[in-house]
Amino acid sequence: MEGNKKQKQKKTNNGKVVVERPRRSVRLQAKTPTQKQKSKEEDIEDIVKWGFSGDETQKIRESLLEWYDHNKRDLPWRYTNTAESEEEETKRAYGVWVSEVMLQQTRVQTVIQYYNRWMEKWPTLQHLSLASLEEVNEMWAGLGYYRRARFLLEGARMIVAKGSGFPKTVSALQKIQGIGDYTAGAIASIAFKEVVPVVDGNVIRVIARLRAISANPKESVTVKKLWKLAAQLVDPIRPGDFNQALMELGATVCTSLNPSCSSCPASGHCCALSIFRHDSLVLVTDFPLKGVRVKQRQDFSAVCVVELLGGQRTSEGSQIDSREVLGGLEKIEGRQTNNRFLLVKRPDDGLLAGLWEFPSVLLDGEADLTTRREVIDHFLKNNFGLDTKQTCDIAFRKNVGEFVHIFSHIRLKIYVELLVLDLKGGGNHLSGIQDKATMTWKYVDGKALSSMGLTSSVRKVYTMVQKLKQEKLSFSLTPSKKRSRTTRKKNNKSLN
């Protein structure tokens, strides 16, 4: 056929003619000497970047352990004794577990007091397994990320229920609720001397600078390589101490913004520092690559501190006037009140799961006071039967203020209002509503509320309300002669 390549005809043994077509061949273009050299340099660079030589590894181990022995911080979860019974070993593992979970997203100085209080209340795993989630949340209040506390409790219960003792290896620890790669590595190496790596934010920073790795540390491929590098460095004799030394170095010397390279025991092996010395435009802090921060979602919430007047009598037997109490002050002119606050339990899943808060409603956006009150009144009526026209009277209502609370992914603007209600008929209708409620709620007095483990945002709301009450009380106790007409008018307006 014209235009085609030549074809060969061949007869087979049976006389048939077979047409043989020429085989297609793919010709690989030969690399030029320059390309070969470049490829070879890239391969060598990759090997050097993602690996430590034997001599380098040994020197880094020695220098870090020596530095750690002389400079480690005195922290309550660090133990110095080496010969331990199985019971002591288990207690140490439990302490390491609690401390590592607390230290996630929390500063060391903040954790110390929480750790000491926790270990005093639940000194062993068995003690913790008998605690309730509410008790654990109260002890955890202020540390944030409350799911960590729940996982600690669930993990403790799981270990005790199995009855086979505290898991001693990474593979066994990872089967426990809430224990991931990092926590498993920390417990196994520090408490049980398993030669395994630990990689957290501090370790990532140190290793990335040691090897001048500019790759995104949040990408899964990079993370796997960093774990391999950390595994190369772990000291086989003192794995727990070495892992703590690496983390300590990142926390105190090789910091994110202001590393102290002159006092770093590993500075002689730091590629990032070496690059900086040859090119001042490339900073040590350029490693690792800074991730792009996810933009926080903007939410709005109306929070109403609902206080129910006790309606109790004085020692003389006369009824206390609710408006005279000015929003349930604890004491006024020597008389006691037993007012109660309404608290609502958040759902068991999602943000701040299972924690107590004042009644709150998410808003579609910025909202004026009238709109917020309409939303709150509807919420209180539907869920708690608190209807100002039928079941209660408003004794005092005041817009307290607003503030912004920051979560990792949410910027929440909170509008705060105080609403003091005087129940009709002693509030007997509430018990029936409680039985039919789709959410869990309760009333607590001021003393119980003050001792509860509330989240920082709920505590802030309560503090704002208490401050308002103190201001009103101070004004009400000021002699009338010292009040000007202007001051009285101003105060009357503020009660609306």
C-alpha positions in Angstrom: 0.0 0.0 0.0 1.3 3.3 -1.1 2.6 5.5 1.7 2.9 2.7 4.2 6.1 1.2 5.4 7.3 -1.9 3.6 5.7 -5.2 4.7 7.3 -8.6 4.5 5.4 -11.7 3.4 6.3 -15.1 4.8 4.9 -18.5 4.1 4.2 -20.8 6.9 4.4 -24.6 6.9 0.8 -25.0 6.0 1.2 -22.8 3.0 -0.6 -19.8 4.3 0.9 -16.4 3.7 1.4 -14.2 6.8 2.1 -10.5 6.5 4.7 -9.3 8.9 4.5 -5.7 9.9 7.6 -4.0 11.2 7.8 -3.6 14.9 7.4 -0.1 16.3 10.3 1.1 18.3 10.4 3.9 20.8 13.6 5.7 20.8 14.6 7.3 24.1 16.2 10.6 23.8 19.6 10.4 25.4 20.3 12.8 28.2 22.9 15.5 27.6 25.9 15.6 30.0 24.3 18.6 31.7 21.0 16.8 32.3 22.8 13.7 33.6 24.7 15.9 36.1 21.6 17.7 37.2 19.6 14.5 37.7 22.5 13.0 39.7 22.7 16.2 41.9 19.0 16.1 42.6 19.1 12.4 43.6 22.1 13.1 45.9 20.3 16.2 47.4 17.2 14.2 48.0 19.1 11.5 49.8 21.0 14.0 51.9 17.9 16.1 52.7 15.7 13.1 53.8 18.3 11.2 55.7 21.1 11.4 58.3 24.5 9.8 58.0 25.5 7.4 60.8 28.1 9.7 62.1 25.8 12.7 62.0 23.1 10.7 63.8 25.4 9.7 66.7 26.7 13.3 67.2 23.2 14.8 67.2 22.1 12.2 69.8 25.0 12.8 72.1 24.8 16.6 71.9 21.0 16.7 72.5 21.1 14.3 75.4 23.9 16.2 77.1 22.1 19.5 76.6 18.9 18.0 77.9 20.5 16.6 81.0 21.7 20.1 82.0 18.8 22.2 80.7 15.6 20.3 80.9 12.8 22.0 82.8 11.6 20.6 86.1 8.1 19.4 85.2 5.8 17.3 87.5 5.3 14.6 84.8 9.0 13.9 84.3 10.5 11.1 86.4 14.1 10.6 87.2 14.1 7.1 88.7 15.1 4.3 86.3 14.4 1.1 88.2 10.6 0.8 88.6 8.1 -1.8 89.6 5.3 -2.6 87.2 2.9 -0.5 89.3 5.2 2.5 89.2 5.7 2.0 85.5 2.0 2.0 84.9 1.6 5.1 87.0 4.3 6.8 85.1 2.7 5.9 81.8 -0.6 7.3 83.0 1.0 10.5 84.0 2.8 10.8 80.6 -0.5 10.2 78.9 -2.4 12.9 80.9 0.4 15.4 80.4 0.8 14.8 76.7 -3.0 15.2 76.1 -3.1 18.4 78.2 0.0 19.8 76.4 -1.7 19.7 73.0 -2.6 23.3 72.0 -1.8 24.5 75.5 1.2 26.2 77.0 3.4 24.3 79.6 3.0 26.8 82.4 -0.8 26.6 82.1 -0.7 22.8 82.1 1.3 22.4 85.3 -1.5 23.5 87.6 -4.1 21.5 85.7 -1.9 18.4 85.8 -1.3 18.6 89.5 -5.0 19.1 90.3 -5.9 16.2 88.0 -3.4 13.8 89.5 -4.4 14.7 93.0 -8.0 13.9 92.2 -7.4 10.8 90.0 -3.9 9.5 90.9 -4.3 6.3 89.0 -6.0 5.0 85.9 -8.5 3.1 88.0 -9.5 6.3 89.8 -10.1 8.1 86.5 -12.1 5.2 85.1 -14.7 5.7 87.9 -15.2 9.4 87.2 -18.1 10.9 85.4 -17.8 12.9 82.2 -19.2 15.9 84.0 -16.5 15.7 86.7 -13.8 15.4 84.1 -15.2 18.4 82.2 -15.2 20.4 85.3 -11.6 19.6 86.0 -10.7 20.3 82.4 -12.5 23.7 82.2 -10.3 26.3 80.8 -7.9 24.0 78.8 -10.2 24.0 75.8 -10.7 21.3 73.2 -12.9 19.3 75.6 -13.0 16.3 73.4 -9.5 15.5 74.6 -10.8 15.1 78.2 -13.6 12.8 77.0 -11.1 10.6 75.1 -9.0 10.4 78.3 -11.9 9.1 80.3 -13.1 6.7 77.6 -9.6 5.4 77.1 -9.1 4.8 80.8 -12.4 2.9 81.0 -11.3 0.8 78.0 -8.0 -0.2 79.5 -9.5 -1.0 82.9 -12.3 -3.0 81.3 -9.8 -5.1 79.3 -8.0 -6.1 82.5 -4.7 -6.8 80.8 -2.8 -3.8 82.2 -1.5 -0.6 80.6 -0.5 -1.2 76.9 3.2 -0.9 76.5 3.8 -0.7 72.8 2.8 1.8 70.1 0.7 -0.8 68.2 -1.2 -1.7 71.4 -1.6 1.9 72.5 -3.1 3.0 69.2 -6.0 0.7 69.8 -7.1 2.8 72.7 -9.7 5.5 72.2 -8.1 8.9 71.6 -4.5 7.7 71.4 -2.9 8.6 68.1 0.6 8.2 66.6 2.1 11.0 68.6 0.6 10.2 72.0 1.4 6.5 71.5 5.0 7.2 70.7 5.4 9.5 73.7 4.0 7.0 76.2 5.8 4.0 74.7 9.2 5.7 74.5 9.1 7.7 77.8 7.4 5.2 80.0 8.3 1.8 78.5 11.6 2.7 76.6 10.4 1.5 73.2 12.7 2.8 70.5 10.1 4.8 68.5 9.9 8.4 67.3 7.6 11.2 68.4 6.7 14.0 66.0 4.8 17.1 67.1 5.0 20.7 65.9 8.3 21.3 67.8 10.0 18.2 66.4 8.8 19.1 62.9 10.4 22.5 63.2 13.7 21.2 64.5 14.1 18.4 61.9 13.0 20.7 59.0 15.7 23.2 60.0 18.3 20.5 60.5 17.7 19.3 56.9 16.6 22.6 55.4 13.3 21.1 54.4 11.0 23.8 52.9 8.1 21.4 52.0 4.7 21.9 53.5 4.8 20.1 56.8 1.0 19.5 56.7 1.1 17.4 53.5 0.9 13.7 54.2 3.9 12.8 52.1 6.1 15.3 54.0 4.7 14.1 57.3 5.6 10.5 56.6 9.2 11.5 55.6 9.6 13.6 58.8 8.5 10.6 60.9 11.2 8.5 59.1 13.8 11.1 59.8 12.8 11.2 63.5 13.0 7.4 63.6 16.6 7.6 62.4 17.6 10.0 65.2 16.0 8.2 68.2 18.6 7.0 70.7 18.3 3.2 71.2 19.4 3.4 74.9 17.5 6.5 76.0 14.6 6.8 73.5 12.2 8.6 75.9 14.8 11.2 77.0 15.9 11.8 73.4 12.3 12.4 72.3 11.8 14.8 75.2 15.1 16.5 74.3 14.0 17.1 70.7 10.6 18.5 71.9 12.3 20.6 74.6 14.7 22.0 72.0 11.9 23.1 69.7 9.9 24.6 72.6 12.7 26.6 74.2 15.6 27.1 71.7 14.5 26.4 68.1 11.4 28.4 68.4 9.1 29.4 65.6 9.9 33.1 65.4 13.1 33.8 67.5 15.4 30.7 67.4 18.5 31.0 69.6 21.0 29.4 67.2 24.0 30.4 69.3 22.9 28.3 72.2 21.6 25.4 70.1 23.4 22.1 70.8 22.7 20.9 67.2 23.7 24.1 65.4 26.7 22.4 63.9 24.4 20.0 62.0 21.8 22.6 61.0 21.5 23.0 57.2 19.1 26.0 57.6 21.7 27.8 59.7 24.5 26.9 57.2 22.4 28.3 54.3 21.8 31.5 56.2 25.5 32.0 56.8 26.1 31.8 53.1 23.0 33.8 52.0 21.6 36.2 54.6 18.4 36.5 52.5 17.4 33.0 53.4 16.5 33.0 57.1 16.4 30.0 59.5 12.8 30.9 60.2 12.0 30.2 56.5 12.0 26.5 57.4 9.6 24.8 57.5 7.2 26.3 55.0 4.5 28.4 56.8 1.0 27.0 56.0 -1.8 29.2 54.8 -4.1 29.9 57.7 -7.7 28.9 57.1 -10.0 31.9 57.3 -12.2 31.8 60.5 -15.9 31.5 60.1 -17.8 34.5 61.6 -20.7 33.4 63.9 -23.0 35.4 66.1 -24.8 34.2 69.3 -27.3 35.6 71.7 -26.7 34.4 75.2 -29.2 35.0 78.0 -28.4 34.5 81.6 -31.8 33.5 83.0 -32.0 33.9 86.8 -35.2 32.8 88.6 -36.0 34.6 91.8 -36.4 32.3 94.8 -39.4 34.1 96.2 -38.3 33.2 99.8 -39.2 35.1 102.9 -37.0 37.1 105.3 -36.4 36.1 108.9 -39.3 38.4 109.8 -41.6 36.5 107.4 -42.2 39.2 104.9 -41.9 38.6 101.2 -38.8 40.0 99.4 -39.8 42.2 96.6 -38.2 40.9 93.4 -37.5 44.4 91.9 -35.9 45.4 95.2 -33.4 42.6 94.8 -32.2 44.1 91.5 -31.5 41.0 89.5 -30.9 38.5 92.3 -28.0 40.0 94.3 -26.6 37.5 96.8 -27.0 39.9 99.7 -28.8 43.1 100.2 -29.4 44.8 103.5 -28.5 41.5 105.3 -31.2 39.4 103.6 -30.4 36.2 101.7 -31.8 35.1 98.4 -31.8 31.6 96.9 -32.1 32.5 93.2 -31.3 29.9 90.6 -29.7 30.1 87.1 -30.8 28.1 84.1 -28.1 26.0 82.5 -28.4 24.0 79.3 -26.3 21.0 78.3 -24.8 21.1 74.8 -25.3 18.1 72.5 -22.9 15.1 73.0 -21.4 15.7 69.5 -19.9 18.7 67.9 -18.4 21.9 69.4 -18.0 21.9 73.2 -19.9 18.6 73.3 -21.6 17.8 76.6 -20.7 21.0 78.4 -23.1 23.3 80.3 -23.8 26.8 79.2 -26.4 29.6 79.6 -29.3 29.5 77.1 -28.0 30.6 73.7 -29.2 30.9 70.2 -27.1 31.2 67.0 -28.1 34.2 64.9 -28.0 34.7 61.2 -25.7 37.7 61.5 -25.5 41.0 63.3 -28.8 41.6 65.2 -30.2 44.5 67.2 -31.5 44.2 70.7 -35.1 43.8 69.7 -34.4 41.0 67.3 -32.2 39.2 69.8 -34.9 39.4 72.5 -37.5 38.0 70.2 -35.3 35.1 69.4 -34.4 34.4 73.0 -38.0 34.7 74.2 -39.1 32.2 71.6 -36.4 29.8 72.6 -37.2 30.1 76.3 -40.9 29.6 75.7 -40.6 26.6 73.4 -38.0 24.7 75.4 -38.6 25.6 79.0 -42.1 27.0 79.2 -40.8 30.4 80.3 -43.6 32.6 79.0 -43.6 36.2 80.3 -47.4 36.4 79.6 -48.4 33.2 81.3 -45.8 31.5 83.5 -43.6 34.3 84.8 -43.0 38.0 85.1 -39.9 39.9 84.1 -38.4 41.3 87.3 -35.3 42.8 85.6 -33.9 42.7 82.1 -30.7 44.3 80.9 -28.4 44.2 77.9 -25.0 43.5 79.5 -22.6 43.8 76.6 -20.8 41.8 73.9 -17.4 40.2 73.3 -15.7 38.0 70.7 -14.6 34.5 71.6 -12.0 32.8 69.3 -12.1 29.1 68.5 -9.6 27.5 66.1 -11.9 27.8 63.2 -14.6 30.1 64.4 -14.8 33.8 65.4 -17.9 34.0 67.6 -19.4 37.3 68.6 -21.5 36.8 71.7 -24.3 39.2 72.8 -25.0 39.0 76.6 -28.2 39.8 78.3 -29.4 39.3 81.9 -33.1 38.2 82.4 -34.4 37.9 85.9 -37.8 36.1 86.1 -40.3 35.8 88.9 -42.2 32.4 88.4 -45.9 32.3 88.9 -47.3 29.6 91.1 -43.9 28.5 92.3 -42.9 27.2 88.9 -44.7 23.8 89.3 -45.2 23.6 85.5 -41.5 23.2 84.9 -41.3 19.6 86.1 -43.7 18.5 83.3 -41.7 20.4 80.7 -38.4 18.8 81.9 -39.8 15.3 81.2 -40.8 16.2 77.6 -37.7 18.3 76.9 -35.5 17.4 73.9 -32.5 18.9 75.6 -30.9 18.5 79.0 -31.2 21.4 81.4 -31.1 22.2 85.1 -31.2 25.0 87.7 -28.2 25.8 89.9 -27.8 28.4 92.6 -25.0 31.0 92.5 -22.7 29.1 94.8 -22.9 25.9 92.8 -22.4 27.9 89.6 -19.3 29.6 90.8 -17.7 26.2 91.6 -18.6 24.5 88.3 -16.1 23.9 85.6 -17.4 26.3 83.0 -15.7 27.0 79.6 -13.9 30.3 79.4 -16.6 31.9 77.3 -19.4 30.9 79.8 -17.2 32.1 82.7 -16.7 35.4 80.9 -20.5 35.8 80.5 -21.1 35.1 84.2 -18.3 37.6 85.2 -19.9 40.3 83.0 -23.3 39.7 84.8 -21.8 39.8 88.2 -20.0 43.0 87.4 -23.3 44.6 86.3 -24.9 43.5 89.6 -22.2 44.9 91.7 -22.5 48.3 89.9 -26.3 48.2 90.5 -25.8 47.3 94.2 -23.2 50.0 94.7 -25.7 52.6 93.3 -28.6 51.3 95.3 -26.7 51.5 98.5 -25.5 55.1 97.8 -27.3 57.7 100.1 -30.0 59.4 98.3 -28.7 62.9 99.2 -25.5 62.2 97.3 -27.3 61.3 94.1 -27.9 64.1 91.7 -31.1 64.4 89.6 -29.1 63.7 86.5 -27.6 60.5 87.9 -31.1 59.2 88.9 -32.4 59.9 85.4 -29.4 58.1 83.9 -29.8 55.1 86.1 -33.6 54.8 85.4 -32.8 54.7 81.6 -30.2 52.0 82.1 -32.8 49.7 83.6 -34.7 49.4 80.3 
